[in-house]
Amino acid sequence: MTKSDAAKRRYFAPQEKMAILKRHLLERVPVSDLCDEFAIAPNVFYRWQRELFENGH
């Protein structure tokens, strides 16, 4: 990872992750729309979702 890559990395608080997941699960907003809106990769979204279902948080 280069220095410029590290500068692009962002941190999402657990509450922010939950709000994004809720928009998909409850409001049926497409994953692709959420990923575009929050500039995250789909694999990041699905990792958050897996962690939610596996760990309950």
VMD Tcl script that builds the backbone (N, CA, C; Angstrom):
set m [mol new atoms 171]
animate dup $m
set s [atomselect $m all]
$s set {name element resname resid chain x y z} {
  {N N MET 1 A 0.849 -1.178 0.000}
  {CA C MET 1 A 0.000 0.000 0.000}
  {C C MET 1 A 0.893 1.240 0.000}
  {N N THR 2 A 0.640 2.125 -0.912}
  {CA C THR 2 A 1.416 3.351 -0.984}
  {C C THR 2 A 0.821 4.392 -0.044}
  {N N LYS 3 A 1.565 5.441 0.158}
  {CA C LYS 3 A 1.092 6.510 1.045}
  {C C LYS 3 A -0.215 7.108 0.525}
  {N N SER 4 A -0.350 7.244 -0.783}
  {CA C SER 4 A -1.580 7.822 -1.330}
  {C C SER 4 A -2.765 6.889 -1.117}
  {N N ASP 5 A -2.529 5.563 -1.141}
  {CA C ASP 5 A -3.609 4.622 -0.860}
  {C C ASP 5 A -4.083 4.772 0.581}
  {N N ALA 6 A -3.154 4.918 1.498}
  {CA C ALA 6 A -3.512 5.064 2.902}
  {C C ALA 6 A -4.308 6.352 3.128}
  {N N ALA 7 A -3.998 7.384 2.382}
  {CA C ALA 7 A -4.714 8.649 2.529}
  {C C ALA 7 A -6.167 8.506 2.084}
  {N N LYS 8 A -6.459 7.599 1.159}
  {CA C LYS 8 A -7.805 7.390 0.662}
  {C C LYS 8 A -8.652 6.544 1.604}
  {N N ARG 9 A -8.010 5.745 2.445}
  {CA C ARG 9 A -8.725 4.844 3.342}
  {C C ARG 9 A -9.527 5.651 4.352}
  {N N ARG 10 A -10.778 5.247 4.541}
  {CA C ARG 10 A -11.641 5.951 5.484}
  {C C ARG 10 A -12.109 4.983 6.551}
  {N N TYR 11 A -12.555 5.541 7.648}
  {CA C TYR 11 A -13.067 4.762 8.754}
  {C C TYR 11 A -14.564 5.018 8.884}
  {N N PHE 12 A -15.333 3.940 8.975}
  {CA C PHE 12 A -16.764 4.053 9.218}
  {C C PHE 12 A -17.043 3.534 10.619}
  {N N ALA 13 A -17.691 4.344 11.421}
  {CA C ALA 13 A -18.080 3.925 12.773}
  {C C ALA 13 A -19.131 2.817 12.651}
  {N N PRO 14 A -19.241 1.980 13.668}
  {CA C PRO 14 A -20.259 0.917 13.623}
  {C C PRO 14 A -21.671 1.440 13.337}
  {N N GLN 15 A -22.000 2.610 13.864}
  {CA C GLN 15 A -23.325 3.185 13.630}
  {C C GLN 15 A -23.511 3.536 12.157}
  {N N GLU 16 A -22.449 4.018 11.524}
  {CA C GLU 16 A -22.524 4.356 10.097}
  {C C GLU 16 A -22.702 3.097 9.253}
  {N N LYS 17 A -21.956 2.058 9.598}
  {CA C LYS 17 A -22.086 0.783 8.873}
  {C C LYS 17 A -23.506 0.253 8.994}
  {N N MET 18 A -24.051 0.296 10.204}
  {CA C MET 18 A -25.406 -0.202 10.433}
  {C C MET 18 A -26.424 0.602 9.640}
  {N N ALA 19 A -26.258 1.909 9.590}
  {CA C ALA 19 A -27.189 2.756 8.839}
  {C C ALA 19 A -27.158 2.417 7.354}
  {N N ILE 20 A -25.974 2.157 6.818}
  {CA C ILE 20 A -25.841 1.792 5.407}
  {C C ILE 20 A -26.497 0.438 5.159}
  {N N LEU 21 A -26.223 -0.540 6.026}
  {CA C LEU 21 A -26.831 -1.869 5.877}
  {C C LEU 21 A -28.348 -1.809 5.986}
  {N N LYS 22 A -28.864 -0.995 6.903}
  {CA C LYS 22 A -30.310 -0.865 7.072}
  {C C LYS 22 A -30.963 -0.322 5.810}
  {N N ARG 23 A -30.307 0.618 5.163}
  {CA C ARG 23 A -30.885 1.174 3.925}
  {C C ARG 23 A -31.066 0.086 2.882}
  {N N HIS 24 A -30.144 -0.849 2.835}
  {CA C HIS 24 A -30.274 -1.957 1.887}
  {C C HIS 24 A -31.332 -2.951 2.355}
  {N N LEU 25 A -31.242 -3.371 3.606}
  {CA C LEU 25 A -32.099 -4.443 4.100}
  {C C LEU 25 A -33.548 -4.007 4.308}
  {N N LEU 26 A -33.767 -2.796 4.764}
  {CA C LEU 26 A -35.126 -2.342 5.065}
  {C C LEU 26 A -35.742 -1.502 3.954}
  {N N GLU 27 A -34.940 -0.631 3.364}
  {CA C GLU 27 A -35.460 0.267 2.325}
  {C C GLU 27 A -35.236 -0.274 0.917}
  {N N ARG 28 A -34.508 -1.395 0.832}
  {CA C ARG 28 A -34.228 -2.075 -0.434}
  {C C ARG 28 A -33.454 -1.204 -1.437}
  {N N VAL 29 A -32.581 -0.363 -0.907}
  {CA C VAL 29 A -31.700 0.425 -1.780}
  {C C VAL 29 A -30.664 -0.544 -2.348}
  {N N PRO 30 A -30.458 -0.552 -3.661}
  {CA C PRO 30 A -29.494 -1.481 -4.258}
  {C C PRO 30 A -28.073 -1.276 -3.715}
  {N N VAL 31 A -27.367 -2.383 -3.561}
  {CA C VAL 31 A -25.990 -2.346 -3.069}
  {C C VAL 31 A -25.143 -1.433 -3.947}
  {N N SER 32 A -25.320 -1.516 -5.250}
  {CA C SER 32 A -24.513 -0.700 -6.158}
  {C C SER 32 A -24.728 0.791 -5.909}
  {N N ASP 33 A -25.956 1.194 -5.607}
  {CA C ASP 33 A -26.235 2.604 -5.315}
  {C C ASP 33 A -25.549 3.042 -4.023}
  {N N LEU 34 A -25.622 2.196 -3.004}
  {CA C LEU 34 A -24.980 2.529 -1.728}
  {C C LEU 34 A -23.470 2.604 -1.875}
  {N N CYS 35 A -22.904 1.677 -2.630}
  {CA C CYS 35 A -21.455 1.678 -2.835}
  {C C CYS 35 A -21.012 2.936 -3.570}
  {N N ASP 36 A -21.782 3.346 -4.553}
  {CA C ASP 36 A -21.463 4.590 -5.268}
  {C C ASP 36 A -21.592 5.795 -4.344}
  {N N GLU 37 A -22.652 5.838 -3.575}
  {CA C GLU 37 A -22.906 6.980 -2.696}
  {C C GLU 37 A -21.824 7.141 -1.630}
  {N N PHE 38 A -21.376 6.024 -1.065}
  {CA C PHE 38 A -20.414 6.089 0.034}
  {C C PHE 38 A -18.985 5.765 -0.398}
  {N N ALA 39 A -18.787 5.588 -1.695}
  {CA C ALA 39 A -17.459 5.299 -2.264}
  {C C ALA 39 A -16.795 4.107 -1.577}
  {N N ILE 40 A -17.566 3.019 -1.485}
  {CA C ILE 40 A -17.018 1.785 -0.942}
  {C C ILE 40 A -17.132 0.693 -1.999}
  {N N ALA 41 A -16.269 -0.287 -1.911}
  {CA C ALA 41 A -16.310 -1.414 -2.833}
  {C C ALA 41 A -17.406 -2.386 -2.383}
  {N N PRO 42 A -18.042 -3.063 -3.326}
  {CA C PRO 42 A -19.087 -4.024 -2.947}
  {C C PRO 42 A -18.593 -5.083 -1.960}
  {N N ASN 43 A -17.337 -5.527 -2.101}
  {CA C ASN 43 A -16.841 -6.536 -1.165}
  {C C ASN 43 A -16.795 -6.006 0.264}
  {N N VAL 44 A -16.590 -4.705 0.426}
  {CA C VAL 44 A -16.614 -4.099 1.761}
  {C C VAL 44 A -18.030 -4.161 2.319}
  {N N PHE 45 A -19.010 -3.801 1.508}
  {CA C PHE 45 A -20.409 -3.869 1.943}
  {C C PHE 45 A -20.771 -5.283 2.376}
  {N N TYR 46 A -20.425 -6.264 1.547}
  {CA C TYR 46 A -20.791 -7.645 1.862}
  {C C TYR 46 A -20.023 -8.183 3.067}
  {N N ARG 47 A -18.817 -7.686 3.299}
  {CA C ARG 47 A -18.079 -8.079 4.501}
  {C C ARG 47 A -18.794 -7.543 5.740}
  {N N TRP 48 A -19.234 -6.274 5.695}
  {CA C TRP 48 A -19.985 -5.707 6.817}
  {C C TRP 48 A -21.260 -6.520 7.070}
  {N N GLN 49 A -21.946 -6.883 5.994}
  {CA C GLN 49 A -23.183 -7.642 6.126}
  {C C GLN 49 A -22.909 -9.009 6.745}
  {N N ARG 50 A -21.865 -9.681 6.292}
  {CA C ARG 50 A -21.502 -10.990 6.843}
  {C C ARG 50 A -21.170 -10.872 8.329}
  {N N GLU 51 A -20.411 -9.831 8.685}
  {CA C GLU 51 A -20.046 -9.619 10.090}
  {C C GLU 51 A -21.295 -9.370 10.945}
  {N N LEU 52 A -22.251 -8.635 10.403}
  {CA C LEU 52 A -23.490 -8.374 11.122}
  {C C LEU 52 A -24.228 -9.677 11.388}
  {N N PHE 53 A -24.368 -10.503 10.372}
  {CA C PHE 53 A -25.135 -11.742 10.521}
  {C C PHE 53 A -24.385 -12.771 11.384}
  {N N GLU 54 A -23.069 -12.789 11.288}
  {CA C GLU 54 A -22.295 -13.761 12.062}
  {C C GLU 54 A -22.135 -13.352 13.518}
  {N N ASN 55 A -21.971 -12.057 13.771}
  {CA C ASN 55 A -21.651 -11.584 15.113}
  {C C ASN 55 A -22.773 -10.790 15.771}
  {N N GLY 56 A -23.735 -10.408 14.998}
  {CA C GLY 56 A -24.835 -9.619 15.567}
  {C C GLY 56 A -24.476 -8.172 15.848}
  {N N HIS 57 A -23.336 -7.698 15.269}
  {CA C HIS 57 A -22.940 -6.295 15.413}
  {C C HIS 57 A -22.046 -5.864 14.290}
}
mol reanalyze $m
mol bondsrecalc $m
mol representation Tube
mol addrep $m
